[in-house]
Amino acid sequence: MSPVRGKRAQNGLRRRAPVFAALGDPTRLALLTRLSRGSPCSIARLTRGSVITRQAITKHLRVLQGAGLVRGVRRGREALFKLEPEPLAEARRTLELISRQWDDALARLKSFVER
């Protein structure tokens, strides 16, 4: 890999790191699951049926917003949160690329061992 391409790949991974960090928490994953059902949700709606406080949900939503995974919009006095699917699609493409790289490396290793 050329030094320029390697640096570009590192910058891409650095840019995606907040998404993977945000996805590493079960509460945030649960919030994304609820938001993936369609319509934007208020904090009150997201906490309904949960033992987690509104304050904790707000904190998790800020992390998700910082990673670009959700977007908050004001509707009157209420803040509604909506899933932003593109960062998830980008994370999926990144994982698929890493998977292909591992498959290639294992195929090379197998070929080497069999020779």
C-alpha positions in Angstrom: 0.0 0.0 0.0 1.4 3.4 -0.9 2.1 5.9 1.9 -0.6 8.3 0.6 -3.2 5.6 0.4 -2.2 4.3 3.8 -2.6 7.8 5.3 -6.0 8.2 3.6 -7.1 4.9 5.1 -6.0 5.9 8.5 -7.9 9.2 8.2 -11.0 7.3 7.1 -10.7 5.0 10.1 -10.1 7.9 12.5 -13.3 9.6 11.1 -15.3 6.4 11.6 -14.0 5.7 15.1 -16.7 7.7 16.9 -19.4 5.7 15.2 -17.9 2.4 16.4 -17.4 3.8 19.9 -21.0 4.9 20.0 -22.2 1.5 18.8 -20.2 -0.2 21.6 -22.7 0.6 24.3 -25.9 -1.6 24.8 -28.0 1.4 25.8 -27.1 3.3 22.6 -27.7 0.2 20.5 -31.1 -0.1 22.0 -31.8 3.6 21.3 -30.8 3.2 17.7 -33.0 0.1 17.4 -36.0 2.1 18.7 -35.2 5.0 16.3 -34.8 2.7 13.4 -38.5 1.8 13.5 -39.3 5.0 11.7 -40.7 8.2 13.1 -38.6 10.6 15.2 -39.0 10.1 19.0 -38.9 12.4 21.9 -36.8 11.7 25.0 -40.0 11.0 26.9 -41.0 8.4 24.3 -37.5 6.8 24.3 -37.6 6.4 28.1 -41.1 5.0 28.3 -40.9 1.4 29.7 -37.2 1.8 30.6 -35.5 2.0 34.0 -33.0 4.5 32.5 -33.6 8.1 33.4 -34.3 10.9 30.9 -31.0 12.5 31.9 -29.1 9.3 31.0 -31.0 8.9 27.7 -30.1 12.5 26.9 -26.4 11.8 27.6 -26.5 8.8 25.3 -28.3 10.7 22.6 -25.6 13.4 22.7 -22.9 10.7 22.1 -25.0 9.3 19.2 -25.4 12.9 17.8 -21.7 13.5 18.1 -21.1 10.4 16.0 -23.6 11.5 13.4 -25.9 8.6 14.1 -28.9 10.6 15.2 -30.2 14.1 14.5 -32.2 16.2 16.9 -34.9 18.6 15.7 -37.0 20.9 17.8 -40.7 20.7 17.4 -42.3 23.3 19.7 -41.0 22.7 23.2 -40.0 19.1 22.4 -36.8 17.8 21.0 -37.3 14.8 18.6 -34.5 12.5 17.6 -34.2 10.7 14.3 -31.8 8.0 13.0 -29.3 9.1 10.4 -28.7 5.9 8.4 -25.6 6.9 6.4 -23.0 6.5 9.2 -24.3 3.0 9.8 -24.0 2.2 6.1 -20.5 3.5 6.1 -19.6 1.5 9.2 -21.0 -1.6 7.5 -18.9 -1.0 4.4 -15.8 -0.6 6.6 -16.5 -3.9 8.3 -17.0 -5.6 4.9 -13.7 -4.2 3.7 -11.9 -5.4 6.8 -13.6 -8.8 6.4 -12.4 -9.1 2.8 -8.9 -8.1 3.9 -8.9 -10.9 6.5 -10.2 -13.4 4.0 -7.4 -12.5 1.6 -4.8 -12.7 4.3 -6.1 -16.1 5.4 -6.1 -17.4 1.8 -2.5 -16.2 1.3 -1.5 -18.0 4.6 -3.3 -21.2 3.5 -1.6 -21.1 0.1 1.8 -20.6 1.8 1.2 -23.4 4.3 0.1 -25.8 1.6 3.2 -25.1 -0.6 
